[in-house]
Amino acid sequence: MIVSSAFAGKTYAVLGLARSGLATVATLVASGARVVAWDSREEARALVEGQAELGDPMEIDLAGFDGIVVSPGVPLNRHPIAMRARIAGVPIIGDIELFALARPTLPPHKVVGITGTNGKSTTTALIHHIIEQAGYPTVMGGNIGLPILSQPPLEPNLHGVGVYVLELSSYQIDLTHSLDCDVAVLLNITPDHLDRYEGFAGYVASKARLFAMQSAEHVAVVDYIAYADLDVVDDAPEGLSMFFIDMVELPGLQTEWPALQGPHNLQNAQAATAVAKALGIDEPTIANALASYASLPHRMQAVATRNGVLYVNDSKATNAASTAPALAAWPAKDGKARIHWILGGVAKSDNLDECVPHFANVAHAYTIGEAGHMFADLLRPHMDVDDSEMLSAAVRRAARIAQPGDVVLLSPACASFDQFRDFEARGDAFAAAVAALD
């Protein structure tokens, strides 16, 4: 756990007591801060009794508080806490901002921050893997893995200083004001989460703040289209070192990296290579790490091969833009489409436009969930479609039709909340359905 004198004697409210909220309470209390915590769930409040005072920041007097720490899931554009905090003159922050405030009291280290609409988790894990293979002390956190405040502070070793690798959603960046990343990465931007922003421009501005918080001598790794068309570094300080992702030379061939297939993973590998080079890691180490990297669960994860058919769990693909690269990863072979595509759930749009260029790679589609009927109607002019409704039925039907050399791909292009708790539960259900096949 990170403990810092930066919080000693200060007073914070913590709203939301899930994993990051509990880690925040523990860090602040251990650091000598007064903490008033709240969650609408009684069982969550019980977890901090004896550590923190209990009080709803919508009801208590906020005068004299140094900050209100909220979960990234709190919609600041709609939640009344935003106005209440503004009236009280108290900043709303997240656990990443607390980490940023604690940095001057931590042992010497560097921070790599990764954002983007798609590919964040894979790129974060890949960067962490490369740094680990190079021998540096490193942890990853933020929007992936354990909350960053719950992890021990990194101590330098013979190889150099420790490196914190943070996956950052736009929501987390919105709650962060002083995170000066030694290397900041923006992978791509496509419309997403627009219910939280004033149109696409507001979403872009949120992502771009990662560069605006950097110091002039630090490094920006950025998608060229975002740089040229969306002006994402306009508010960044002059003097940033720039790497354009699609111009990064890779230390080897993509065919040598089993867990990094498809055009999206080519971009992820280029971004991770740029970060590694910025940190001074040599090319042989980068090449070996790219080859030894293993897929994250639910992200182009090979779960089984049965009767010559590969089953791939890409449940993390919750929009069409993130599904499109998966469809491109297995092109038609000898004129034969090989992908049996399972898609559907809670749609984020009424089209699959980003996927259209790869329809020729799909032998058969199996639609599920709330958007299943809509997507079945949309896809029938282009391919054979089975409106399966349920994920388990889709897996069974695909298994009956697929031939050796084919791929059964769960890449839903939708959120999961109609039938599953989250994308992890959906991916686990897919793996279980595959395991249950005769």
FIBALO-855555 format. One record per residue (C-alpha): x, y, z; residue in three letters. Coordinates in steps of 0.5 Angstrom, whole numbers, padded with zeros to 4 digits, always signed. Layout:
<rs>
XYZALA;...
</rs>
This chain:
<rs>
+0000+0000+0000MET;+0002+0007-0002ILE;+0003+0011+0005VAL;+0005+0019+0004SER;+0006+0025+0008SER;+0003+0029+0003ALA;-0004+0027+0006PHE;-0002+0028+0014ALA;-0007+0032+0017GLY;-0012+0033+0011LYS;-0019+0032+0011THR;-0022+0028+0005TYR;-0029+0025+0003ALA;-0029+0019+0000VAL;-0035+0017-0004LEU;-0036+0010-0007GLY;-0033+0004-0003LEU;-0031-0001-0009ALA;-0024-0003-0010ARG;-0021+0003-0011SER;-0025+0007-0006GLY;-0023+0002+0000LEU;-0016+0003-0003ALA;-0017+0010-0002THR;-0019+0010+0005VAL;-0014+0005+0007ALA;-0008+0010+0004THR;-0011+0016+0007LEU;-0012+0013+0014VAL;-0005+0010+0014ALA;-0002+0017+0012SER;-0005+0021+0018GLY;-0011+0024+0014ALA;-0018+0025+0017ARG;-0023+0021+0012VAL;-0031+0021+0012VAL;-0033+0015+0007ALA;-0040+0014+0004TRP;-0043+0008+0000ASP;-0050+0007-0001SER;-0049+0000+0000ARG;-0050-0002+0008GLU;-0045-0008+0007GLU;-0040-0003+0004ALA;-0040+0002+0009ARG;-0039-0004+0014ALA;-0032-0005+0011LEU;-0029+0002+0013VAL;-0033+0002+0020GLU;-0027+0003+0025GLY;-0022+0006+0020GLN;-0026+0012+0017ALA;-0032+0017+0020GLU;-0039+0015+0016LEU;-0042+0021+0013GLY;-0046+0022+0006ASP;-0042+0028+0002PRO;-0049+0030+0000MET;-0051+0032+0007GLU;-0045+0033+0011ILE;-0042+0040+0011ASP;-0036+0040+0007LEU;-0032+0046+0009ALA;-0025+0045+0010GLY;-0025+0039+0006PHE;-0018+0038+0002ASP;-0022+0034-0003GLY;-0028+0029-0005ILE;-0025+0023-0008VAL;-0030+0019-0012VAL;-0031+0013-0016SER;-0029+0014-0024PRO;-0036+0011-0025GLY;-0040+0017-0022VAL;-0042+0021-0028PRO;-0040+0028-0026LEU;-0044+0031-0032ASN;-0050+0029-0028ARG;-0049+0027-0021HIS;-0051+0033-0016PRO;-0044+0032-0012ILE;-0041+0036-0018ALA;-0045+0042-0016MET;-0045+0041-0008ARG;-0037+0041-0009ALA;-0037+0047-0013ARG;-0041+0051-0008ILE;-0036+0049-0003ALA;-0030+0050-0006GLY;-0027+0043-0006VAL;-0024+0039-0011PRO;-0027+0033-0014ILE;-0021+0028-0015ILE;-0020+0021-0016GLY;-0015+0016-0013ASP;-0010+0017-0019ILE;-0010+0024-0017GLU;-0008+0022-0010LEU;-0002+0018-0013PHE;+0000+0024-0017ALA;+0000+0028-0010LEU;+0004+0023-0007ALA;+0009+0022-0012ARG;+0014+0027-0009PRO;+0014+0023-0003THR;+0016+0016-0006LEU;+0022+0013-0008PRO;+0025+0015-0015PRO;+0021+0013-0020HIS;+0018+0014-0027LYS;+0010+0014-0029VAL;+0008+0011-0036VAL;+0000+0013-0037GLY;-0004+0010-0043ILE;-0011+0012-0046THR;-0015+0011-0052GLY;-0021+0008-0054THR;-0019+0001-0056ASN;-0013-0003-0054GLY;-0011+0000-0047LYS;-0011-0006-0043SER;-0007-0010-0048THR;-0002-0004-0049THR;-0002-0003-0041THR;+0000-0010-0040ALA;+0005-0011-0046LEU;+0009-0005-0043ILE;+0009-0008-0036HIS;+0011-0014-0039HIS;+0017-0011-0043ILE;+0019-0007-0037ILE;+0019-0013-0033GLU;+0023-0017-0038GLN;+0028-0011-0038ALA;+0029-0012-0030GLY;+0026-0006-0028TYR;+0021-0006-0021PRO;+0014-0005-0024THR;+0007-0005-0023VAL;+0001-0004-0027MET;-0006-0001-0024GLY;-0011+0005-0026GLY;-0016+0002-0030ASN;-0013-0005-0030ILE;-0011-0010-0024GLY;-0011-0008-0017LEU;-0012+0000-0015PRO;-0005+0003-0015ILE;-0006+0006-0008LEU;-0006-0001-0006SER;+0000-0003-0009GLN;+0007-0003-0005PRO;+0012+0003-0007PRO;+0017+0001-0012LEU;+0024+0001-0010GLU;+0030+0002-0015PRO;+0034-0004-0016ASN;+0041-0005-0020LEU;+0037-0004-0027HIS;+0034+0003-0025GLY;+0028+0006-0022VAL;+0021+0003-0022GLY;+0016+0004-0027VAL;+0009+0005-0025TYR;+0005+0003-0031VAL;-0003+0006-0031LEU;-0008+0005-0036GLU;-0013+0011-0035LEU;-0020+0012-0038SER;-0023+0018-0040SER;-0027+0018-0033TYR;-0020+0017-0029GLN;-0017+0023-0033ILE;-0023+0027-0031ASP;-0021+0026-0024LEU;-0014+0028-0025THR;-0010+0035-0025HIS;-0003+0034-0023SER;-0001+0027-0026LEU;+0006+0029-0030ASP;+0007+0022-0034CYS;+0014+0021-0036ASP;+0011+0018-0042VAL;+0004+0019-0044ALA;+0001+0014-0049VAL;-0006+0016-0053LEU;-0007+0010-0058LEU;-0013+0012-0062ASN;-0020+0016-0061ILE;-0027+0014-0063THR;-0034+0016-0061PRO;-0035+0013-0054ASP;-0038+0015-0047HIS;-0041+0021-0051LEU;-0047+0021-0045ASP;-0041+0023-0041ARG;-0039+0029-0045TYR;-0041+0035-0049GLU;-0041+0031-0056GLY;-0034+0028-0059PHE;-0030+0034-0058ALA;-0031+0034-0050GLY;-0029+0026-0050TYR;-0023+0028-0054VAL;-0021+0034-0050ALA;-0021+0029-0044SER;-0016+0024-0047LYS;-0012+0030-0049ALA;-0011+0033-0042ARG;-0006+0027-0041LEU;-0001+0031-0045PHE;-0003+0038-0042ALA;-0001+0035-0035MET;+0006+0033-0038GLN;+0013+0037-0037SER;+0016+0040-0043ALA;+0022+0035-0043GLU;+0017+0028-0042HIS;+0015+0024-0048VAL;+0008+0023-0052ALA;+0007+0017-0056VAL;+0001+0019-0060VAL;-0003+0016-0066ASP;-0002+0021-0072TYR;-0009+0022-0074ILE;-0011+0024-0067ALA;-0005+0029-0067TYR;-0006+0031-0074ALA;-0014+0031-0074ASP;-0016+0032-0067LEU;-0011+0037-0064ASP;-0010+0033-0058VAL;-0003+0036-0056VAL;-0005+0043-0058ASP;-0005+0044-0050ASP;+0001+0040-0049ALA;+0007+0044-0047PRO;+0012+0046-0052GLU;+0019+0041-0052GLY;+0015+0034-0051LEU;+0019+0029-0055SER;+0014+0026-0060MET;+0013+0019-0062PHE;+0008+0017-0068PHE;+0005+0010-0066ILE;+0005+0008-0074ASP;+0012+0010-0075MET;+0015+0006-0070VAL;+0020+0001-0073GLU;+0019-0006-0069LEU;+0024-0011-0067PRO;+0022-0017-0071GLY;+0016-0019-0075LEU;+0009-0020-0072GLN;+0008-0027-0074THR;+0013-0028-0069GLU;+0009-0026-0063TRP;+0003-0031-0062PRO;-0001-0027-0057ALA;-0001-0020-0062LEU;-0004-0022-0068GLN;-0009-0017-0072GLY;-0008-0010-0074PRO;-0010-0007-0067HIS;-0004-0011-0064ASN;+0001-0009-0069LEU;-0001-0002-0067GLN;-0001-0004-0059ASN;+0006-0007-0061ALA;+0008-0001-0064GLN;+0006+0004-0058ALA;+0009-0001-0053ALA;+0016-0001-0057THR;+0016+0007-0057ALA;+0015+0007-0049VAL;+0020+0002-0048ALA;+0025+0006-0053LYS;+0023+0012-0049ALA;+0025+0008-0043LEU;+0032+0006-0045GLY;+0030-0001-0046ILE;+0034-0005-0052ASP;+0031-0008-0058GLU;+0033-0015-0056PRO;+0030-0015-0050THR;+0024-0012-0053ILE;+0023-0017-0059ALA;+0024-0023-0053ASN;+0018-0019-0049ALA;+0014-0019-0055LEU;+0015-0026-0057ALA;+0013-0028-0050SER;+0007-0024-0048TYR;+0001-0028-0047ALA;-0006-0025-0048SER;-0010-0022-0043LEU;-0017-0025-0041PRO;-0022-0023-0045HIS;-0018-0020-0050ARG;-0017-0024-0056MET;-0016-0030-0052GLN;-0015-0037-0055ALA;-0019-0041-0050VAL;-0019-0048-0053ALA;-0018-0051-0060THR;-0023-0057-0061ARG;-0023-0061-0067ASN;-0019-0057-0071GLY;-0023-0050-0069VAL;-0020-0045-0065LEU;-0024-0041-0060TYR;-0023-0034-0058VAL;-0025-0030-0053ASN;-0025-0022-0055ASP;-0031-0021-0050SER;-0027-0014-0048LYS;-0029-0011-0055ALA;-0035-0007-0053THR;-0036-0003-0059ASN;-0036-0004-0067ALA;-0029+0000-0067ALA;-0026-0005-0062SER;-0029-0011-0066THR;-0026-0009-0073ALA;-0019-0011-0072PRO;-0021-0018-0069ALA;-0025-0019-0075LEU;-0019-0017-0079ALA;-0014-0022-0075ALA;-0016-0028-0079TRP;-0017-0026-0087PRO;-0020-0031-0091ALA;-0016-0037-0094LYS;-0016-0039-0101ASP;-0022-0036-0102GLY;-0026-0039-0096LYS;-0028-0035-0090ALA;-0026-0038-0083ARG;-0029-0034-0078ILE;-0036-0036-0074HIS;-0037-0029-0071TRP;-0041-0029-0064ILE;-0044-0021-0063LEU;-0049-0018-0059GLY;-0051-0015-0053GLY;-0053-0008-0051VAL;-0051-0004-0057ALA;-0047+0003-0057LYS;-0050+0005-0064SER;-0055+0002-0069ASP;-0049+0000-0074ASN;-0043-0004-0075LEU;-0040+0001-0080ASP;-0033+0000-0077GLU;-0033-0008-0079CYS;-0036-0008-0086VAL;-0029-0008-0089PRO;-0028-0015-0086HIS;-0035-0018-0087PHE;-0031-0022-0093ALA;-0027-0026-0087ASN;-0034-0028-0084VAL;-0037-0035-0085ALA;-0043-0034-0081HIS;-0045-0030-0075ALA;-0049-0031-0069TYR;-0053-0026-0066THR;-0055-0026-0058ILE;-0058-0021-0053GLY;-0062-0015-0054GLU;-0058-0012-0060ALA;-0059-0019-0063GLY;-0065-0018-0068HIS;-0063-0012-0070MET;-0056-0014-0072PHE;-0058-0020-0075ALA;-0063-0016-0080ASP;-0057-0012-0081LEU;-0052-0017-0083LEU;-0056-0022-0087ARG;-0055-0019-0094PRO;-0048-0020-0093HIS;-0047-0027-0089MET;-0051-0033-0086ASP;-0054-0031-0080VAL;-0056-0035-0074ASP;-0061-0031-0069ASP;-0058-0035-0063SER;-0061-0030-0057GLU;-0057-0034-0052MET;-0049-0034-0052LEU;-0049-0042-0050SER;-0054-0043-0056ALA;-0049-0039-0061ALA;-0043-0043-0059VAL;-0046-0050-0060ARG;-0049-0048-0067ARG;-0042-0045-0069ALA;-0039-0052-0066ALA;-0044-0056-0071ARG;-0042-0052-0077ILE;-0035-0050-0076ALA;-0029-0054-0080GLN;-0022-0055-0078PRO;-0018-0049-0079GLY;-0024-0044-0078ASP;-0025-0039-0072VAL;-0031-0039-0067VAL;-0030-0031-0065LEU;-0034-0028-0059LEU;-0033-0021-0061SER;-0039-0018-0059PRO;-0039-0010-0061ALA;-0043-0009-0055CYS;-0044-0008-0048ALA;-0046-0014-0044SER;-0051-0011-0039PHE;-0057-0014-0042ASP;-0055-0022-0040GLN;-0048-0021-0036PHE;-0046-0017-0030ARG;-0040-0015-0034ASP;-0035-0017-0040PHE;-0031-0021-0036GLU;-0037-0025-0034ALA;-0039-0026-0041ARG;-0032-0028-0043GLY;-0032-0033-0037ASP;-0039-0036-0040ALA;-0036-0037-0047PHE;-0031-0041-0044ALA;-0035-0045-0040ALA;-0040-0046-0046ALA;-0034-0048-0050VAL;-0031-0053-0045ALA;-0038-0056-0045ALA;-0038-0058-0052LEU;-0038-0066-0053ASP;
</rs>
